[in-house]
Amino acid sequence: MFKIIIADDKKIIRESICEVIDWGSLGVEMSGVCKNGTEAYNLAMKIRPDIILTDIRMPGMTGLELIKKLFEKGISARCILLSAYGEFEYAREAMKYNVKHYLLKPCNEEQIMSAVSEVCSDILKDRSKGLDIESEEQRSYSDVIEKIMVLVEENMGNSEMSLKWIAENFMFMNVDYLSRRFQQETGQRFSAYLNGIRMSRAKEILIKYGGDDIFAIAEQVGYGNNPQYFSQSFKKSTGMSPREFAKRVY
């Protein structure tokens, strides 16, 4: 399972996130809850988590300072930033440290789970390529699962892509068997993995090119000619529309 720690100076927020989310269903283990950046930094240096969910503004060491310090120490944890309106200059600064995941407060259970699922998908993708050398829990995947991950990358823009489509057109294997095996090896359902990869790719495009052509972005990440559904899915994941996200980070 992936290890996650939470950092927020508001007790009610950190306790709510910790208790409300069904972490096990995401293949994630809650490994620590911290009230400031200093606590989170010390814990991260000790246990080397896979994921850190942190508020930007905290007394003492801020979330941005936490991310920067861990980056400089070579800690490869993926970070999800919690930010309020007016704090996106901090989020822009965090891009220097490869942070691509943001949640706008107030956010709900579904948005947090979606963001964590995206991060898990990113980690799985990197591990399949042998890039995540820092993790103590690094896993190698079977040829079958690695092939599925490669096919997802190669066919990102195909709106018909599903595990059934992959099974019938490339793997020539039983889709139920592939589904069970994918979840056993990765800890995620394929649908969650695919959605996480698509949302992550959409954010990368929005950060790099802005949100002027949502139709083109929707096509690139597999939503075909349905930019409205893409926008709905993106907002469900982040709490912001693609254009709102782009205005704050581009």
C-alpha positions in Angstrom: 0.0 0.0 0.0 1.0 3.6 -0.5 1.9 5.6 2.6 0.3 9.1 3.0 0.7 11.8 5.6 -1.5 14.9 6.1 -0.4 18.3 7.2 -2.8 21.1 8.2 -2.7 23.5 11.1 -6.5 23.3 11.6 -7.4 20.3 13.7 -10.9 19.8 12.4 -9.6 19.7 8.8 -6.8 17.2 9.3 -9.0 15.0 11.5 -11.9 15.1 9.1 -9.7 14.2 6.2 -8.1 11.4 8.1 -11.4 9.9 9.4 -13.8 10.4 6.5 -11.8 9.0 3.6 -11.8 5.3 3.0 -8.1 5.1 2.5 -8.0 1.3 2.1 -10.2 1.4 -1.0 -7.5 3.6 -2.7 -4.7 1.2 -1.7 -3.4 3.8 0.7 -2.3 3.6 4.3 -2.7 6.6 6.6 0.8 7.0 8.1 0.7 10.3 10.0 -1.3 13.4 10.7 0.7 16.6 11.4 -0.3 20.0 12.6 2.4 22.0 10.8 5.1 21.7 8.2 7.9 21.0 10.6 6.1 17.9 12.0 5.4 16.8 8.5 9.0 17.2 7.4 10.4 15.3 10.4 7.9 12.5 9.8 8.6 12.4 6.1 12.3 12.1 6.6 11.6 9.2 9.0 9.1 7.1 7.0 9.5 8.4 3.4 5.9 8.5 2.5 4.6 8.1 -1.1 2.1 10.9 -0.8 1.8 14.1 1.2 -1.4 16.1 1.4 -0.6 19.5 2.8 -2.1 22.9 3.3 -0.1 25.8 1.8 -0.5 28.3 4.7 0.7 27.0 8.0 2.6 28.7 10.9 6.3 28.0 11.0 7.2 26.0 8.0 4.6 26.5 5.2 3.4 23.8 2.9 5.5 25.3 0.1 8.6 25.3 2.3 7.9 21.7 3.2 7.8 20.6 -0.4 10.9 22.6 -1.3 12.9 21.2 1.6 11.9 17.6 0.8 12.7 18.1 -2.8 16.2 19.3 -1.9 16.7 16.3 0.3 15.7 14.0 -2.6 12.5 12.7 -1.0 10.3 11.6 -3.9 6.9 11.9 -2.2 4.1 13.2 -4.5 2.4 16.2 -3.0 -1.2 17.4 -3.1 -1.7 21.0 -2.2 -4.7 22.4 -0.3 -5.1 26.0 -1.2 -7.7 28.8 -0.9 -8.5 31.5 -3.4 -5.7 34.0 -3.7 -3.0 31.4 -2.9 -2.3 30.2 -6.4 0.9 32.2 -6.6 2.2 29.7 -4.0 0.9 26.9 -6.1 2.7 28.3 -9.2 5.9 28.3 -7.2 5.3 24.7 -6.3 5.5 23.7 -10.0 9.3 24.1 -9.7 9.2 21.0 -7.4 7.0 18.9 -9.7 3.8 19.4 -7.9 0.8 19.0 -10.3 -2.1 18.3 -7.9 -4.1 21.0 -6.2 -7.4 21.1 -4.3 -9.3 24.3 -3.8 -10.7 24.7 -0.2 -13.3 23.8 0.8 -13.1 20.4 -0.9 -15.2 17.4 -0.4 -14.5 13.7 0.2 -15.0 12.8 -3.5 -12.5 15.5 -4.6 -9.8 14.3 -2.1 -10.3 10.7 -3.1 -10.0 11.6 -6.8 -6.8 13.6 -6.3 -5.2 10.8 -4.3 -6.3 8.3 -6.9 -4.6 10.5 -9.6 -1.4 10.5 -7.6 -1.5 6.8 -7.1 -1.9 6.4 -10.9 1.2 8.6 -11.4 3.2 6.6 -9.0 2.2 3.3 -10.6 3.1 4.7 -14.0 6.5 5.8 -12.9 7.2 2.5 -11.1 6.3 0.6 -14.2 9.0 2.6 -16.0 11.5 2.0 -13.2 11.7 5.7 -12.3 10.6 5.7 -8.7 14.0 4.6 -7.2 13.5 6.4 -3.9 10.6 4.4 -2.7 11.4 1.6 -0.2 8.2 -0.2 -1.3 9.1 -0.1 -5.0 7.4 -2.9 -6.9 7.9 -4.4 -10.3 4.8 -5.4 -12.2 4.1 -8.4 -14.4 4.6 -8.1 -18.1 0.8 -8.2 -18.5 0.2 -5.2 -16.2 3.1 -3.3 -17.7 1.7 -3.8 -21.2 -1.7 -2.5 -20.0 0.0 0.6 -18.6 2.0 1.2 -21.9 -1.2 0.8 -23.9 -3.0 3.4 -21.8 -0.2 5.8 -22.5 -0.1 5.0 -26.2 -3.9 5.3 -26.6 -4.6 8.2 -24.2 -6.7 10.0 -26.8 -9.0 7.1 -27.6 -12.4 7.7 -26.1 -13.3 4.0 -26.4 -10.4 2.9 -24.2 -11.4 0.6 -21.4 -10.0 -2.6 -19.9 -12.5 -4.5 -22.1 -11.3 -2.7 -25.2 -7.7 -3.5 -24.3 -8.5 -7.1 -23.6 -10.3 -7.6 -26.9 -8.0 -5.6 -29.2 -4.5 -6.2 -27.7 -4.3 -8.7 -24.9 -6.8 -11.3 -26.2 -7.5 -12.3 -22.6 -10.5 -12.5 -20.3 -11.4 -9.0 -19.1 -12.5 -10.2 -15.7 -9.2 -12.0 -15.2 -7.3 -8.8 -16.2 -9.4 -6.7 -13.9 -8.7 -8.9 -10.9 -5.0 -9.1 -11.7 -4.7 -5.3 -12.3 -6.2 -4.6 -8.9 -4.2 -7.3 -7.1 -0.9 -5.9 -8.5 -1.5 -2.2 -8.3 -4.1 -1.8 -5.5 -6.3 0.2 -7.9 -9.2 -0.6 -10.1 -8.4 0.0 -13.8 -11.1 2.6 -14.1 -9.6 4.6 -11.3 -6.1 4.3 -12.7 -7.3 5.4 -16.2 -9.2 8.4 -14.8 -6.2 9.4 -12.7 -3.8 9.3 -15.7 -6.3 11.3 -17.8 -6.8 14.0 -15.2 -3.0 14.2 -14.5 -2.3 14.6 -18.3 -5.0 17.3 -18.5 -3.4 19.3 -15.7 0.0 19.0 -17.4 -1.5 20.4 -20.7 -3.3 23.2 -18.8 -0.2 24.2 -16.9 1.9 24.3 -20.1 -0.5 25.7 -22.6 -3.4 27.3 -20.7 -7.1 26.7 -21.2 -8.0 28.4 -24.4 -8.9 25.3 -26.3 -10.8 22.9 -23.9 -12.2 21.0 -26.9 -8.6 20.0 -28.0 -7.6 19.1 -24.5 -10.7 16.9 -24.1 -9.7 15.1 -27.3 -6.1 14.6 -26.2 -7.0 13.0 -22.9 -9.7 10.7 -24.3 -13.0 12.5 -24.0 -13.6 12.6 -27.7 -15.9 15.4 -28.9 -17.5 15.8 -25.5 -15.7 18.8 -23.8 -18.7 19.3 -21.5 -18.2 15.8 -19.9 -14.5 16.4 -19.7 -15.1 19.7 -17.9 -17.6 18.0 -15.5 -15.1 15.3 -14.7 -12.3 17.7 -14.2 -14.3 19.9 -11.8 -15.5 16.8 -10.0 -11.8 15.9 -9.5 -10.4 19.3 -8.6 -13.2 21.5 -7.6 -12.4 23.8 -10.5 -13.3 23.9 -14.2 -10.4 23.5 -16.6 -10.4 27.2 -17.4 -10.5 28.2 -13.7 -7.5 25.9 -13.1 -5.6 27.3 -16.1 -6.2 30.9 -15.0 -4.6 30.2 -11.7 -1.6 28.2 -12.9 -0.8 29.3 -16.5 
